[in-house]
Amino acid sequence: AHAVELLHEGIPLPLIQRQLGHAHLSTTGTYLQGIDTEEIISTVHARRAPMMHASAGLTL
């Protein structure tokens, strides 16, 4: 149930995997079996890619 809630909130699957402490994404997938595949895909695609400042990590 927790994994499903996280997914519905738009949390990326690898982050859900880490939150649940799973070594393999396939284990996390087991908890998401009751969800329609299209729903998972649309949730993941709806997320914006993380953005980084162009100067992140640069020292001047």
C-alpha positions as CSV (number, residue, x, y, z in Angstrom):
1,A,0.0,0.0,0.0
2,H,2.8,2.4,0.8
3,A,4.5,1.8,-2.5
4,V,1.2,2.4,-4.3
5,E,0.7,5.7,-2.4
6,L,4.2,6.9,-3.3
7,L,3.7,6.0,-6.9
8,H,0.4,7.9,-7.0
9,E,2.2,10.9,-5.5
10,G,4.5,10.8,-8.5
11,I,7.6,9.5,-6.7
12,P,10.0,7.9,-9.3
13,L,10.3,4.1,-9.1
14,P,14.0,4.0,-8.1
15,L,13.2,6.3,-5.2
16,I,10.4,4.0,-4.1
17,Q,12.8,1.1,-4.4
18,R,15.3,2.8,-2.0
19,Q,12.6,4.0,0.4
20,L,11.4,0.4,0.7
21,G,15.0,-0.9,1.0
22,H,14.8,-3.3,-2.0
23,A,18.0,-4.3,-3.7
24,H,16.2,-5.0,-7.0
25,L,13.6,-2.9,-8.8
26,S,11.8,-6.2,-9.6
27,T,11.1,-6.6,-5.9
28,T,9.5,-3.2,-5.8
29,G,7.5,-4.1,-8.9
30,T,5.9,-7.0,-6.9
31,Y,4.2,-4.5,-4.6
32,L,2.9,-2.6,-7.6
33,Q,1.4,-5.5,-9.4
34,G,-2.2,-4.4,-8.7
35,I,-1.7,-1.2,-10.7
36,D,-2.3,-0.9,-14.4
37,T,0.9,-0.8,-16.3
38,E,-0.3,2.2,-18.3
39,E,-1.0,4.1,-15.0
40,I,2.6,3.4,-13.9
41,I,4.0,4.6,-17.2
42,S,1.9,7.7,-17.3
43,T,2.8,8.6,-13.7
44,V,6.5,8.3,-14.5
45,H,6.2,10.2,-17.7
46,A,4.3,13.0,-16.0
47,R,7.2,13.7,-13.7
48,R,9.6,16.4,-14.7
49,A,13.2,15.6,-15.0
50,P,15.3,16.8,-12.1
51,M,17.1,20.0,-12.9
52,M,20.5,21.1,-11.9
53,H,22.0,24.6,-12.1
54,A,24.6,24.9,-14.8
55,S,27.2,25.9,-12.3
56,A,26.4,23.0,-9.9
57,G,29.6,21.4,-8.7
58,L,31.9,23.9,-10.3
59,T,34.4,25.9,-8.3
60,L,35.5,29.3,-9.5
